[in-house]
Amino acid sequence: MHVAIISQRKEFSRFFELEAFNFGSRVTVFNESNADLSGFDLCIIDARMDIAITDPHTTTVVVGDDNVGENFEEVIRMPYPTSLGELQHLYMSIMLGKDGNEIVLDADEEEKIYFYRVQNGLISYCGEEIRLSEYEAKLLERLCRSAKTPVRREELNALLGAESGNIADVYICKLRKKLETLNSRKIIFTVRGQGYKIVTDMEWK
């Protein structure tokens, strides 16, 4: 999901930007009313800005008092300041389909992870062979076997031989660097209160 945030208030932009990053979104921040907003999936607009959105494919959220931004029609409105819970609910609802199921990437947008010799930590992704450490391979295999369902951090820690601490976070970071840099697309997501999930398919060779 590509998110545009339009505001001249830095604290406003930063608040919405950080949580969008947590949901794996790409974010572009504008501080001008004449910004080109075509091609975005979601536009979050400070109601103090004088902007009109006409793209029917763009979800528009106007944030601010009801007595400003009256030129907006058929948009989602949020108060400002807003709670983190409300913001998370907004992002989650936009990322879900009408039937309540998570949106699945089209086949031509999604690359599978191929496990060749998992005992040696060798996988293929985006046409590249990647060598993983023992722990990286264990973690990736568990995420892939969860069928896009979040895996709790505690379970991942136990899988890596730790009862507590942040060892799972460390190896998630390592996996992201090895996988997500190949096509600049986020595939490992942090799901607040639930752990981590991967949104790509796995196939054994």
The 8 nearest C-alpha neighbors of each residue, nearest first, counted from 0:
[[1, 24, 40, 25, 2, 41, 23, 94],
 [2, 0, 25, 39, 40, 24, 26, 41],
 [1, 3, 26, 41, 42, 39, 25, 40],
 [2, 4, 42, 27, 28, 26, 43, 41],
 [5, 3, 28, 43, 42, 44, 29, 12],
 [6, 4, 29, 44, 30, 28, 45, 43],
 [7, 5, 30, 45, 8, 12, 29, 44],
 [6, 8, 30, 9, 5, 31, 29, 12],
 [9, 7, 11, 6, 10, 12, 30, 45],
 [8, 10, 12, 11, 13, 7, 6, 14],
 [11, 9, 13, 12, 8, 14, 15, 7],
 [10, 12, 8, 9, 14, 13, 15, 6],
 [13, 11, 9, 15, 10, 14, 16, 6],
 [12, 14, 16, 10, 11, 15, 17, 9],
 [13, 15, 11, 16, 12, 17, 10, 18],
 [16, 14, 12, 13, 18, 17, 19, 11],
 [15, 17, 13, 19, 14, 18, 12, 20],
 [18, 16, 20, 19, 15, 14, 13, 21],
 [17, 19, 21, 20, 16, 15, 22, 14],
 [20, 18, 16, 22, 21, 24, 17, 15],
 [21, 19, 23, 17, 24, 18, 22, 16],
 [22, 20, 18, 19, 23, 17, 189, 24],
 [23, 21, 19, 20, 24, 18, 188, 189],
 [24, 22, 20, 21, 185, 188, 19, 25],
 [25, 23, 0, 20, 19, 22, 1, 26],
 [24, 26, 1, 2, 0, 23, 20, 27],
 [25, 27, 2, 3, 1, 24, 28, 16],
 [26, 28, 3, 4, 2, 29, 25, 1],
 [27, 29, 4, 3, 5, 26, 30, 12],
 [30, 28, 5, 31, 4, 6, 34, 27],
 [29, 31, 7, 6, 5, 28, 32, 34],
 [32, 30, 33, 29, 34, 5, 7, 6],
 [31, 33, 34, 50, 49, 48, 30, 5],
 [34, 32, 31, 35, 50, 36, 49, 30],
 [33, 35, 32, 31, 36, 29, 30, 5],
 [36, 34, 37, 33, 38, 32, 29, 39],
 [37, 35, 34, 39, 38, 3, 42, 52],
 [38, 36, 39, 35, 54, 57, 40, 34],
 [37, 39, 36, 40, 57, 1, 56, 54],
 [40, 38, 1, 41, 37, 2, 57, 36],
 [41, 39, 57, 1, 0, 2, 58, 38],
 [42, 40, 58, 2, 39, 57, 59, 3],
 [43, 41, 3, 59, 2, 4, 60, 44],
 [44, 42, 4, 60, 61, 3, 59, 5],
 [45, 43, 5, 61, 4, 46, 62, 60],
 [44, 46, 62, 6, 47, 48, 61, 5],
 [47, 45, 68, 63, 48, 62, 61, 44],
 [46, 48, 45, 68, 49, 67, 63, 6],
 [49, 47, 46, 45, 50, 32, 6, 44],
 [48, 50, 32, 47, 68, 51, 46, 70],
 [51, 49, 32, 48, 52, 33, 44, 71],
 [50, 52, 71, 53, 70, 49, 72, 32],
 [53, 51, 54, 50, 59, 71, 36, 57],
 [52, 54, 55, 51, 57, 56, 37, 72],
 [53, 55, 56, 57, 52, 37, 36, 58],
 [56, 54, 57, 53, 58, 52, 59, 73],
 [57, 55, 54, 58, 40, 39, 38, 53],
 [56, 58, 40, 55, 41, 54, 59, 39],
 [59, 57, 41, 40, 42, 56, 60, 74],
 [58, 60, 42, 74, 41, 57, 43, 75],
 [61, 59, 75, 43, 76, 74, 44, 42],
 [62, 60, 44, 76, 46, 45, 43, 75],
 [61, 63, 77, 45, 46, 78, 76, 79],
 [64, 62, 79, 78, 46, 77, 45, 65],
 [63, 65, 66, 67, 78, 79, 46, 62],
 [64, 66, 67, 63, 68, 69, 78, 76],
 [65, 67, 64, 69, 68, 63, 46, 47],
 [68, 66, 69, 65, 64, 46, 47, 63],
 [67, 69, 46, 70, 71, 47, 66, 49],
 [68, 70, 71, 67, 66, 65, 72, 46],
 [71, 69, 68, 72, 51, 50, 49, 67],
 [70, 72, 69, 68, 51, 74, 73, 52],
 [73, 71, 74, 70, 69, 51, 52, 75],
 [74, 72, 71, 75, 59, 76, 58, 60],
 [73, 75, 59, 72, 60, 76, 71, 61],
 [74, 76, 60, 61, 59, 77, 73, 58],
 [77, 75, 61, 60, 62, 74, 78, 63],
 [76, 78, 62, 61, 63, 79, 75, 81],
 [79, 77, 63, 62, 81, 80, 64, 76],
 [80, 78, 81, 63, 62, 77, 64, 82],
 [79, 81, 78, 82, 63, 62, 11, 77],
 [82, 80, 79, 78, 83, 85, 77, 86],
 [83, 81, 85, 84, 86, 80, 79, 87],
 [82, 84, 86, 85, 87, 81, 18, 88],
 [85, 83, 87, 82, 86, 88, 81, 89],
 [86, 84, 88, 82, 83, 87, 89, 81],
 [85, 87, 89, 83, 88, 84, 90, 82],
 [86, 88, 84, 90, 89, 85, 91, 83],
 [87, 89, 85, 91, 86, 90, 92, 84],
 [90, 88, 86, 92, 87, 91, 85, 93],
 [89, 91, 87, 93, 92, 88, 94, 86],
 [90, 92, 88, 94, 93, 89, 87, 95],
 [91, 93, 95, 89, 94, 90, 88, 96],
 [94, 92, 90, 95, 91, 89, 96, 58],
 [93, 95, 91, 92, 90, 102, 101, 96],
 [96, 94, 101, 92, 93, 102, 99, 100],
 [95, 97, 99, 98, 100, 102, 101, 94],
 [96, 98, 99, 95, 100, 92, 101, 102],
 [99, 97, 96, 100, 95, 101, 102, 92],
 [98, 100, 96, 97, 95, 101, 92, 102],
 [101, 99, 96, 98, 95, 102, 97, 103],
 [100, 102, 95, 96, 103, 94, 99, 98],
 [101, 103, 95, 96, 100, 94, 104, 99],
 [104, 102, 101, 105, 198, 100, 106, 96],
 [103, 105, 109, 108, 106, 102, 107, 198],
 [106, 104, 108, 107, 109, 103, 102, 110],
 [107, 105, 109, 108, 104, 110, 103, 111],
 [106, 108, 105, 109, 110, 104, 111, 103],
 [109, 107, 105, 106, 104, 110, 184, 103],
 [108, 110, 106, 107, 104, 105, 199, 111],
 [111, 109, 125, 112, 199, 108, 124, 200],
 [112, 110, 200, 201, 199, 113, 124, 109],
 [111, 113, 201, 124, 123, 200, 202, 114],
 [112, 114, 123, 202, 122, 201, 203, 111],
 [113, 115, 122, 203, 117, 204, 116, 202],
 [116, 114, 204, 122, 121, 117, 113, 203],
 [117, 115, 121, 118, 119, 114, 120, 122],
 [116, 118, 120, 119, 121, 114, 115, 136],
 [119, 117, 116, 120, 121, 133, 136, 115],
 [120, 118, 117, 116, 121, 133, 131, 130],
 [119, 121, 117, 131, 136, 118, 130, 132],
 [122, 120, 130, 116, 119, 117, 129, 115],
 [123, 121, 114, 129, 113, 115, 128, 120],
 [122, 124, 128, 113, 127, 112, 129, 126],
 [123, 125, 112, 127, 126, 113, 111, 128],
 [126, 124, 127, 110, 181, 123, 182, 111],
 [125, 127, 124, 123, 128, 110, 181, 112],
 [126, 128, 124, 123, 125, 129, 122, 181],
 [129, 127, 123, 122, 124, 130, 121, 126],
 [130, 128, 122, 121, 123, 127, 131, 124],
 [129, 131, 121, 120, 122, 128, 132, 119],
 [132, 130, 120, 135, 136, 121, 129, 133],
 [131, 133, 135, 134, 120, 136, 130, 119],
 [134, 132, 136, 135, 137, 120, 131, 119],
 [135, 133, 137, 136, 132, 138, 159, 170],
 [134, 136, 132, 138, 137, 133, 131, 170],
 [135, 137, 139, 133, 134, 138, 120, 131],
 [138, 136, 134, 140, 135, 139, 141, 133],
 [137, 139, 135, 141, 136, 140, 134, 142],
 [138, 140, 142, 136, 141, 137, 135, 143],
 [139, 141, 143, 137, 142, 138, 136, 144],
 [142, 140, 144, 138, 139, 143, 137, 145],
 [141, 143, 139, 145, 140, 144, 197, 196],
 [142, 144, 140, 145, 141, 201, 146, 139],
 [145, 143, 141, 146, 142, 140, 201, 147],
 [144, 146, 148, 142, 143, 147, 141, 150],
 [147, 145, 144, 148, 143, 142, 200, 197],
 [148, 146, 198, 145, 197, 196, 149, 143],
 [147, 149, 145, 146, 196, 150, 197, 142],
 [150, 148, 196, 195, 194, 193, 151, 147],
 [151, 149, 194, 195, 196, 152, 148, 142],
 [152, 150, 194, 193, 153, 154, 149, 195],
 [151, 153, 194, 155, 154, 156, 150, 167],
 [154, 152, 156, 151, 155, 157, 163, 162],
 [155, 153, 157, 151, 156, 152, 158, 150],
 [154, 156, 158, 152, 157, 153, 167, 159],
 [155, 157, 153, 161, 159, 167, 158, 154],
 [158, 156, 160, 161, 154, 159, 155, 162],
 [159, 157, 155, 156, 160, 154, 161, 137],
 [158, 160, 156, 157, 161, 134, 155, 167],
 [161, 159, 157, 158, 156, 162, 155, 166],
 [160, 162, 157, 156, 163, 159, 164, 166],
 [163, 161, 157, 156, 160, 164, 153, 159],
 [164, 162, 161, 156, 165, 153, 157, 166],
 [163, 165, 166, 162, 161, 156, 167, 168],
 [164, 166, 168, 167, 169, 163, 156, 152],
 [165, 167, 169, 168, 164, 156, 170, 161],
 [168, 166, 156, 170, 169, 165, 155, 171],
 [167, 169, 171, 165, 166, 170, 172, 152],
 [170, 168, 166, 172, 167, 171, 165, 173],
 [171, 169, 173, 172, 167, 168, 135, 174],
 [172, 170, 168, 174, 173, 169, 167, 175],
 [171, 173, 175, 170, 169, 174, 168, 176],
 [172, 174, 170, 176, 171, 175, 177, 169],
 [175, 173, 171, 177, 176, 172, 178, 170],
 [174, 176, 172, 179, 178, 173, 177, 171],
 [175, 177, 173, 174, 178, 179, 180, 172],
 [176, 178, 174, 175, 179, 180, 173, 181],
 [179, 177, 175, 180, 176, 181, 174, 124],
 [178, 180, 175, 181, 183, 184, 185, 176],
 [179, 181, 183, 178, 182, 176, 177, 184],
 [182, 180, 179, 178, 183, 125, 177, 184],
 [181, 183, 184, 180, 179, 125, 178, 185],
 [184, 182, 180, 179, 181, 185, 178, 186],
 [185, 183, 182, 179, 186, 180, 181, 23],
 [184, 186, 179, 187, 23, 183, 188, 175],
 [185, 187, 198, 197, 188, 184, 199, 179],
 [188, 186, 197, 196, 185, 198, 175, 195],
 [189, 187, 196, 195, 23, 190, 197, 186],
 [188, 190, 195, 194, 191, 21, 196, 187],
 [191, 189, 194, 193, 195, 188, 192, 149],
 [190, 192, 193, 189, 194, 195, 21, 87],
 [191, 193, 194, 190, 151, 189, 152, 195],
 [194, 192, 151, 190, 191, 149, 150, 195],
 [193, 195, 151, 152, 150, 190, 149, 189],
 [196, 194, 189, 149, 150, 188, 190, 151],
 [197, 195, 149, 188, 187, 147, 148, 142],
 [196, 198, 187, 186, 147, 199, 142, 188],
 [199, 197, 186, 147, 187, 196, 200, 188],
 [198, 200, 111, 197, 186, 109, 110, 201],
 [199, 201, 111, 112, 202, 143, 198, 110],
 [202, 200, 112, 111, 113, 143, 199, 203],
 [201, 203, 113, 114, 112, 204, 200, 111],
 [202, 204, 114, 113, 115, 201, 112, 116],
 [203, 115, 114, 202, 113, 116, 122, 117]]
